[in-house]
Every structure is written in structure tokens, then in C-alpha cells.
Amino acid sequence: MAGLDRIDENHLTNWMYDHLRVITVPCDDADTLGRLEEAVLGEMDPVLNLKGMSRTAIRARITELRRRYT
């Protein structure tokens, strides 16, 4: 995808299916969801999450690319 002027949505979708997973976690107390999310993100440190995460070189690059393709 490097050097493209536009995003190939089909290629991106296929990459997401191959590399990303989503699970649901039941929670009776909605107030705890923010703390739960923070704990999970802190443990997993996923590079695509930017909000509330430490600034790294890869996250800076992702921010730059998101601006470019927005």
C-alpha cells in the first residue's frame, strides 16, 4: 500500500480480517468499562490505538498517515 494516493478498501479489509480480532466482554457495571478498556490496552499496547496511549514512533507515523488519507 505504500506510495498509493488512495486507500484500497478491499486490500485493507482483507488485511483486517487476517490480522485483527474483536471480542466482547460482558460487564454488568457500565462505569467499569473505561477502566477495563484502559487495563486491556495497557496490557496489549496495540499500535493502532492512539487515544490515551503512549506516543511512539509508529503511532506518530499512523497519525501522519491518517491525516493524509482523511
Secondary structure, 3 states (H helix, E strand, C coil): CCCCCCCCHHHHHHHHHHHCCCCCCCCCCHHHHHHHHHHHHHHHCCCCCCCCCCCCHHHHHHHHHHHHHC
